[in-house]
């Protein structure tokens, strides 16, 4: 998934202090207050019975683009999807596959037919039963050619799904999505897909409440009122209580969720805060229990003075810059490679990002379930200068005006400024920096209205395939304007490989094409740094940052 870190609006001190926007003391008091370094915890309001609610205040990084989870692509949205919805399967905190809406399933010996048996007590938040047809109709919408869902390709493993998505097949009944009865869902695949169950914990595979969508005419349209709190119907551990745009989203325990008794936290308040400094102040004053980020300058301070409050964990993703391969000067591979070869990634992670990130010279995290790239490139300033001169810009002379786009976040700005200085010093070129808020940035990216931009990709499941299928020509998340037919052919052949070793050998060939043509510039592999209050129990960051909320708890 695209990361925002990740992923629109900063909760500034002035906003928080405004009488019109002041929150209850359990949420936000004053972000600008000078606080001691000790972590305080906001008090929770008492219930009528005298017990206190357990309320978790969570920094979610950005205002979500939407709560219609079939049309979004970001990590802030992903966290919310896992809060309000549940798919056929789930994952425990160790990312082991466990039952979700499906209480059991069978896989045919050839790996092509998956039969899911839905639990009888699965309910929507309005009390309706969750049925197999809810899944089938949701998948029909997801791959419908008029919706334009960026993640539709995740369902292409099913027979006919790609052709239906591309308008080559008009009869949905000819696809491999079937509901023989209300509690049985059958998926027929076009080839064995060893990672399918893990991939199905992504919201692209989640169901939607079809009657609610139809009520607002949303079956093939985006951004209709069905996703507003007064209309919203989900099937996850939490229900949507309130959405104050640019302020917070309130999730409350759903009484209709089949595993309701296991959910311990009464409410989760998601705050869309893009400024890491604001988050850190709110954490110190007890207004946040978990942050999305830590200011880069504060990481060593917390490691030294409050190690119990900071967590730095592996994060299965890559921080990179995306080139628009049809916009000058990046339509020239020599320019793309010159920029990639001329930066000092070791200095960047040691002196700037400070969370133990790993410099990236290829496109897949190191030793990802046994896959190790053989095609990593090396920083080479001499070669970078030669390529730039060959492209017509010796010593940077005549290099056109270029704008680097990044979404609003202090970390992204700091990294961009560091690279801007490296390119000026090493290649003699000047890069202009330009930031946009999250929603605007996403629009610019998807419409390809940029020259090159900051980006990130967090694995949707743990397998190398997830780092390669996004670069298929005209793929839903391939916003580079780059494509390569040999790459597409190899990608399609990967899942037909007879063994994991053969499949990984195909990925080696894909890696080489990416290194040679450089449609994106890898910078580093992520580590996730965040602040977590000791009041939060049983919570930790998973490699995909998709910790299931029902396993977390809080002290009263």
Secondary structure, DSSP 8 states (H G I E B T S, - for coil): -B----------HHHHHSGGG---TTT-S-TT----SS-------B-TTS-B--EEEEE-SS--S-S-TTS--BHHHHHHHHHH---SEEE-TT--EEESSEEEEEE-TTS-EEEEEE-TT-B-TTS-B--HHHHHHHHHHHT-TTT--GGGGGGTTBTTHHHHHTTS---GGGSSEEEEETTEEEEEBSS--TTHHHHTTSGGG----HHHHHHTT-SS-SS-GGGSTTT----SSEEEEEEETTTEEEEEE-TTSTTGGG---SEEEEE----HHHHHHHHHTTS-SB-S---HHHHHHHHHH-GGGEEEEEEEEEEEEEE-TTSTTTTSHHHHHHHHHT--HHHHIIIII-S--EE-SSSS-TTBTTB--S------HHHHHHHHHHTT-GGGTT---EEEEEES-HHHHHHHHHHHHHHHHHH---EEEEEE-HHHHHHHHHTT--SEEEEEEE-SSSSGGGGTGGGSTT-TT--SS---HHHHHHHHHHTT-SSHHHHHHHHHHHHHHHHHH-SEEEEEEEEEEEEB-TTEES----TTS---GGG-EE--
